[in-house]
Amino acid sequence: MIKKNIVLFFSLLLLFPSLIFAETISLNLKYTPSPSLTGVSDYKINIGFSGIIDSRQRENKSLVGERINYSGSKDYFAPSGISVEDAVAGMVAEYFTKKGFQWKKAEKWNLSPDAIKEDWGDIIIGGEILELWNDVTSKFMNNKHKVKARLKIVVASAKEKRILWTDTATTSLELKEPLFHEESAGKIINEAVSSCIENIFEDRAFKEIVGIK
């Protein structure tokens, strides 16, 4: 019986290496500001932030990527200790803080004007993760990261229950390194998401809404 079990184990090892050795690697996802980012002091709007909805068309939304190893087995990437929604929402919140905005956390919002409550602020900001994934392919002395992040942001007037502005930003990045580093997997995701955040909120249309001159 023991001999049969050993044979079965090695058979599975050869046929399905990804099932035997699959590992989930925890990544530290955080907003990474560009060197040119500056704060503001002249805005006149109170901001409510309702968080981010994970709208990705993926079966397992707890993950943000996978790595195919030399043997064909896979490892997976996930934010450390939190959901993908909360990780990206935290990055947006950190952007607001670094810019110097006065903001507060509002209730979860489904992005429909009818669901807005007046006490959420002068404006309410919510959004969706449309794509966020890092594909890593590992070969001998060649590890290639391919990241795509796509973020949608919706800004509405809380008092008027009216959508003021919607914008979507997409960032694609690639990285090659001789040896695979977990820190690289997290860093390139952070750069992609941070780029989307800045591309949206540094837009002139948003600045006009919050009264930045």
Secondary structure, DSSP 8 states (H G I E B T S, - for coil): -HHHHHHHHHHHHHH-HHHHH-EEEEE-------TT----S-----EEEEEEEE----S-TT--EEEE-TTS-EEEEEESSS-HHHHHHHHHHHHHHHHT--EEE-----S-GGG--GGG-SEEEEEEEEEEEEEEEEETTEEEEEEEEEEEEEEEETTTTEEEEEEEEEEEEEEEESS--HHHHHHHHHHHHHHHHHHHHTSHHHHHHHT--
